Amino acid sequence: MDQEYDAIVLGTGLKECILSGMLSVSGKKVLHIDRNNYYGGESASLTPLEQLFEQFFGGNKKPSAEMGRGRDWNVDLIPKFLMANGSLVKLLIHTGVTRYLEFKSIEGSYVYKGGKVYKVPADEMEALATSLMGMFEKRRFKKFLVWVQTFDVNNQSTWEGLNPNTSTMQNVYEKFGLDDNTADFTGHALALWRDEAYKTAPFPATVERIKLYSDSLARYGKSPYLYPLYGLGELPQGFARLSAIYGGTYMLDKKVDELVVENGKVVGVRSGDEVAKCKQVYCDPSYVPDRVKKTGQVIRAICLLNHPIPNTNDAASCQIIIPQKQVGRHFDIYISCVSNANQVAPKGWYVAMVSTTVETSNPEAEILPGLQLLGTITEKFVKVSDVYEPVDLGTESQIFITKSYDPTTHFETTCTDVLEVFKRGTTESFDFTKITHLSLEDNE
């Protein structure tokens, strides 16, 4: 550890591994350290199944024999899906990490309305057939979707009399005559906003998100989401391999005693008697408790099922979003489900996760609407996690800290954070135009 590095990355969570890969590809000399003896940090996939029981129940409980071989399970602690056309897939392709991973598309995307689960229409045929909306509403919705596809912020003739700078998304809904229910599923299941604040903001951001959903859907047809075989733990390892190819050095099971700071600026990282010198540090909040603030909590329940989720056409994998309004909340509830089709469980078993932002002093009661949709739950693992973000941008200290993971079941917010941290650290935006071959088809 006696040489100097351009950057030291602490923690092998997904965000840190992506940053490590991006920095290495950008020509930086990177040292990557994790105090754990496994990759993935908070975003690890636990295998064998015994490891999950151990983590949640200590030695007090073991998996039952009916759950098959422990090593056939890969259970994500924080499951998320990738938007087929989203930023993470672009990063994976740009950095070449796709060489180490195989993806499968998620079978369906669903939304909860009035006590029932509905498939989010995947195309015009489904939109016309869905019972989510009445006949006249369908026509208005179709007109709205056509406008979304043609809208160009630089071409006034596509604005339909709306002003991108001053018109809000609520104004757009009113303009197209869409009712509250349609607005609800558009904002939460298509644009993937977590609360209602987007309605009073200028509309282009929401239109971009709906476009991303449609473009991602067009790639594979069933749903806009992809998921790596063998679980999300494969992603950090893919980026770790990438970083190693570009000369990055990895150290697992290495304790970090302190960040060495001189004149307010980081100059190294100490582990025991050794100090590795560096110009910058990138890390997750757990490594710098004095430089982050708690902004809330997330509750996640991992549920093992021996059947598909009811009312999802027996989907081997799916996502269900419960828009907050439907259950009298401020934030949405997210459900994700994967199975043997994704190589994360033995045949006949499913791993479902219900998560949301904590709003009350009884978090488990808050996810009940989600748990009730799952049918019989064989085993449940519940965890409430604090959410942290850095107290400053890190430009003075050169310590750049990622935010904790939110409860969403997709990676778009994760990527936004990674790209912002990358920009703060390198003073340049990551250049997506460098990406020439945008295709995951090699893996299909």
N, C-alpha and C positions, 0 to 999 in steps of 0.2 A: 504493500500500500504506500510505498515511499515515493511514487511518482505523482505528478500533478495532473489533474483532470480538468477538462473544460466544464464538465457538469457531473455532479453526483446525484443519482436518483435514489430516493429512499422509499421502500415499499414496492411490491410487485403486483399491486392492484392493476386492474385493466388500464386506468387512466395513466398511471405511472409507466406501465409497459409501453403504451402507445407513445408517450412523450419520449421515452428512452429510444424507441425505434426511430421516431421523427428526427430527434437530435443526432443520432448516429448516422442516419441517411444524409443529414445536412452537413456531415463532415466533422462533427464534434467528437472529442474523446470522452467516453462515458463510463463511469463506474456505477454499477447498480447493486444496491444492498437491500436485503430483507432480513428482519429479525426472525421471521418464521422459517421453518425448514421446507415450506412448500410455496409454490407460485400462487398468485392470485389475491393475496390479502383478503379484504372483505368480499372481493368478487371471485373467490375460489369456487371450484366444484368439488364437493367432498365425495371421495370414494376410498375404501368400500363403505357400504351403508353403516357399518358399525361406527365409523368415524362421526357420522351425523348424530347418532344416538349418544355417543360419548360427549360430543360438544354440548348437546342440549340437556341431557339427563345425567351426566357424569357416569358413574358405573352402575346406576340404579336400574337400568332398563336395557334390554337387548332386542334386536329385531326378531320377529317370529319366523319360524321355519317356512311359513307360506310365502314369505317375501323373497324366497329364492337366494341365490348366491350374492353375498354382499358386494362382490367385485363387479357385478352387473349393473350396479347403480352409480350414477354420477349426478349428485344433487347440487344444483347451484344455490349458493347462499343468497345471491341477489340476481334472480333470473331476469334477463332482458332480451328482447328480440331486435334484430337489425332491420332497418328500413331498406328494402332492396336497392333503392336509388339514393339512400341517405349518405351523410358525411362519413360514417364509420366504414361503410363498404368502399367508398372512394379512397379513404385512407388505407384500407387493407389492400386495395388493388395497387394504389400508388407505391406502397412500400413493398409489395410483393409477398406480403404475409399469406395471401391466398394459396400460395404453393404448399403451405403446411396444413391447410384446413379444408374440410369438406362441409358444404352447407346443404340444408334442405329447407324448402319453403314451408311456412306454417299454414295449416290447412284452412283456417277460417278466422275471421275477425268478427266479433259480436258486440252488440250494445244492449244495455238493459233499459227497458222503458215500461213504466206502469206495471211492474211486477213480473214482466216476461223478458226472455232473452231473444233477440232478433239478430239475424245475420246482417252485417253491414253490407249493403249491396255492392257487389264486386264489378258489375258492369251495367249497361243500360237495360239489358234483359232482366237482371235481378232487381234493378231499381223499379222497373215497371211491375214486377211480380210481388214485390215486398209488401207485407202488411204493416210496415212501419208508418206508412203514410196513406192518406186517402187518394183517390184518383186525380183530383184537381191539384192537390199538393204535389203529386209526382210530376205533373207537367211543369209546375213552377220550379221545382227542384232541378229538373232536367235543364230548364232554361238557365238556371243559375250555374250549373256545372259547365255548360257550354261556354258561358261568359268567363268563368274562372280559367278555362283552358286558353281562351283567346286574349285575356287581359295582359296588357304590356304597359308597365309603368311609364315607358318612354314614348308611347303612342296614344295620344289623347283620344283618337277615334275609338279606342277600345274601352274607354272609361265609363261609358253609358251614363254620362252626366254626373258621375261621382268623382270627388277630388281625392287622389291618393294621400294628400297631405292633411286634409281636414275631415274627410268623411270617415266615420267609424264603421266597424263591422256590423254594429246594430243598424246603421243607416243602410247597409247593403241588404241585410235580411228584410228590412222594410221595403226597400226598392223592389225586391223580387217577390214580395208578399209571402215570405216563408213564415210559418207559425213557430211557436216556441219549441215544440217538440223537434221539429226539423232543425232549428237553430241549435238545439241541445246536442243532437247527435252529430251535426256538422262540426260544431266547435270542439267537441270532446272526443268523438270516435274517428273523425277524419283529420281535423287540424291538431288533435291531441293536446289541446290546452288543458291545464289541470284545474282551473277555476274560471270565473266569469269575467275577470279583469280585461280579457282580450276584446270584449264587446265595445268598450269605450275607447279603445286605441285605434289609430289609423288602420284601415283594412288590409293594406298590401301584405303585411306579415302573415295574416291568416290565409290569404289567397295563396301565398307561396307554400304554406304548409299543406293546403288541400291539393295543390299541384304535385307536391312531393309524394303525397299518398297515392294519387292517381297514377303518376309515372312509375312508382314502385309496384303498384298493382299490375300495371301493364306488362311488367317484366316477366312475372311468373303465373299470373292469373288467379290463383286461389285466394291469396291475401298479399298484402304488401310486405310481409315480414319473412325474414330468413333467420335460421338458427344453426349454429355449428354442431355437427355430430359429436357426441361424447361430452356435450356441455360447454358452458362458457369458459371454463377453466382452460380450454384449448387456446382461447384468444391471447391471454397474457403470455402463454408459453410460445405462441407463434411470434409475437413481437420480441420476446426475449431472444429467440433464435436469430431473428433479423438483426437485432442490435449486436449479437455476438459475431455475425458475419461481417459487420462493419467495424469490428474491433472493440465492441463494448465488452466490459468485464463484469461478470456476475458473481455475487457472493450471497448464498442463502445461509440461514441459521447464523447470522452475524449480528451481534447486538450493537446497537447504536447508543453510545453514552451521552454524547452532546454534539451540537453544532458549534464549531469554533468560530467566534465572531470577533473581528478586530475593527475598531473605529466604526462600529455599526454595520460592518459588511462581513458576510460569511467568507472564511478562508479555508475551511476544512471540516472534516467530520471525524470525531474521535470514537474509536472502539477499543476499550481497554487501554493499553499503552500506545496503540498505533494511531497515527493521524494521517488521513488521506487528504492531501491539499486539493483545493478546487476553486473555480471562479464563481460557480453557481450551485445551488441545491434546488432540486425539485422533489416534492414529497407529498404524502397524504397527511391529513390533519393529525393523525395519531402520533406522528414523530415530533410535532411542535405544539404541544398543548397550550403554551403561553402565547402563541401567535395566531390563535384561531378563536372564534366566538361561536357559541351554540345558537342556532337559529330555529331549532324546532326538533321534532322527533318523527321517525317513521316506524310504523308497525308492519311486520311481515310474518305471515303464517305459511310455512311449508306444509303441504298436506299430501300424504301418500294415499292414493285411491286404487281400488282394484276394478275400476270401471271408468269409461269416458265420462266427461261432465255431461249431465242430462241436458237435452235441448240444444246440442251442438252437432246434430247429425252424426253422432259417434266419432267426432273428430279425434284423430290421434294427437293433434296439437292445435291449440287455439289461443286467442286472447279475447277476454271480455272486459269491456269498460262500463262501469256504472257511473254515469254522469252525476255529479254531486247533488244537483237539484232533485233527482229522482228519489233520493233517500234523505232529503233535508240536511245536506252537509255543505261545507264550504269547498272541500276538495274531493276529487274523483277517487273511486276505489278501482284498483286494477287487479285482474285475474289473468294469470298465464298458465298454460298447461302443456307439458311435453310428455313423451312416453317412449316405449321401446322403438318406435319409428325413428326417434332421434338418438337412439343408443344411450339413453340415460336411465333405463329401468328394464327389468326383465319383462318378458311377454305378459300382456294382461295387466301390467301396472302403469300408473300415471303419476306424475309429479305435478301438483297444482300449487300455485302460490297466490295468496291474496295479500295485497299491500295498500297502504294509504298513508297520508300525512296525519299525524295524531292531532286531534282537536279538543279532546276532553281528558278527564283524569281516569277514564276507563277505556283504554285503547282497544281492548279485545272486543268490547261491545260494538265499537265503530266498524269492525270488519265483518260483523254478523251477516249483513246483507250479501256479502260475497261468499262467506262460508256456506250459507244456506243454499246457494246455487250449485254446490259441488256434489250434493247427494251424500251417501254414506262415506265418512272419512275414516280410514283405517288407523292412521297415525298423524299427529299434528305437532309441529314444532313452532313455537311462537317466540318472536324476539322483537323487542322495542329498541331501536337504535337512536342515539343522538345524532343530529345533523349539524355539521360544522362548516364554517367558511372562513377564509383568512381575514384578519383585521385590516390588512393593507395589501397593496398590489405587489409588494416585494421588490420594487425597483431600487429602493435604497439598500436594503440588506442583501439583495440578489438571492433571496429565499422565496421560491415560487411554490405556492401551496394549492393543491386541488381542493374542490369542495367534496363533501360526503355525497353518497349516491341518494338520489331522490326515489320516490316510490313508483315512478313510471315503469311500464314494462317494455319500453323501447329505449334505444340508445341516443336519440337526438340530443337530449339535454347533456348527456355525458360528453358527447363530441364538442358541443358548444364550449363546455368548460375546458376541455383539452386544448382546443384551438385558441381560446383566450389566454390560457397559461403559456402556451407556446409563443404567442405574440408578445406577451409581457417579457418573457425571458430572452427572446431573440430580437425583439423590437421589429420583427417583420411578420406580416400575416403569412400563413402557410399558403403556398401557391398551388391551388387545385388545377390550374391550367397545365401544370407539368404532367398531369395524368393523361396519358394518351390512349391506353387501352382499357375502356370501362366495361369489363365483362367478367362475370363470375361463371359464365357458361361452361368453362373447362371443368367445373366441379359438378355440373348438373348431371 
